[in-house]
Amino acid sequence: MFLSLLERLLSVGIVRKTIWQVWYPFLTRRLKGKDVLFLNYAFETDPPVGLRLDAGDEPDRACIQLYDHVASQVELRGKEVLEVSCGHGGGASWIARTMQTASYTGLDLNPIGVRFCQEHHRVAGLGFVQGDAQKLPFPDHSLDVVINVEASHCYPDFPGFLAGVARVLRPGGHLLYADFRFADEVEAWGRAIAAAPFQIVQTRDIGAEVLRGMDRNAEHSRELVRRHLPRFLHSLGFDFAGVPGSRVYSALQEGELSYRSWCFRKV
């Protein structure tokens, strides 16, 4: 009953945003000090990507590989980059350390998460700010690249988000983007993308790769949920983590959920 009610509420834009404003700070408090640096699903190819990582990054390989897939679609060296909805900052830290950006700003609505990022990620040229994805606090035409990984399904106004990204990007700038939608949302998702002032440079269905990543992370994800969430939230936690057998995992496996990546260029 609780989960079915929550699913109905999540379909209402403003209520969806309110719930996520509560959920993410709660999750950060629960995981504080546990070095959980990624809140996104994961990515693994067949055969494996074989991405070279430092030993300290190896435990987060599958999540880093999703960021690598998204961020490596364009050259980031010397670029001013914004990541919208940066979560716990693991992707921001890895990109700033390895892709030689001129600057990298991670923005998130969750103030507790932003403080977590500021405490855990001390990298030259990397900073974190609290802010709303729907009201980006940056001047017009001020950024080269915007990155958004697995977050826009939480936004009550996805077309408005795309318009805001277009506003802050310089002419020719790029939006590097990955997210998922359930089958009944895919048509509206496509309409919003088609109406936005972007050229699609490339797009790809990455559902199979995300499923492999979920499989790779399954045991670790189950353990985190069992240890750090109250029992009545285990089902929601497993779904959020995408463990095998969860609603999200099963929907992706059965084709009821679409997970895609894009590279957009501002026209």
Summary of the structure (lengths in Angstrom):
residues: 267
radius of gyration: 17.3
end to end distance: 46.4
largest distance: 50.7
contacts: 850
relative contact order: 0.14
helix: 49%
strand: 21%
